[in-house]
């Protein structure tokens, strides 16, 4: 069975819908949590909710350069929440992180919606042209699917607060 352009658009729209659903779920739960609750550990000895918020914000901010959509909005979050464990360095306030989360996603969601099917199936900036020729599944859509699962995982952690 051959995949048509209509099938491709349908799959992309389903993927974007799943992404947006995860954002909405996280947003709704985030609104219910106080700053004090976000300062709590997910489980004894584990990351705090505020760290997960910063981590997801940094990951989502990484879409911009990865997809060739521009620079990160908050590049300072990369070291704090991707490369450094929780509680090892000072981090922004919970209020600041809430705002960063909203800033990044308010710009990211329309940018993702504006990508064409051809762009979704093209390589991202972390894969070489040679590697992409051998592994065409290393495309932007695959990154979105992976990041949707990643966000769902951390949403499950936040629900525990």
Order of alpha helices (4+ residues) and beta strands (2+ residues): alpha-alpha-alpha-alpha-alpha-alpha-alpha-alpha
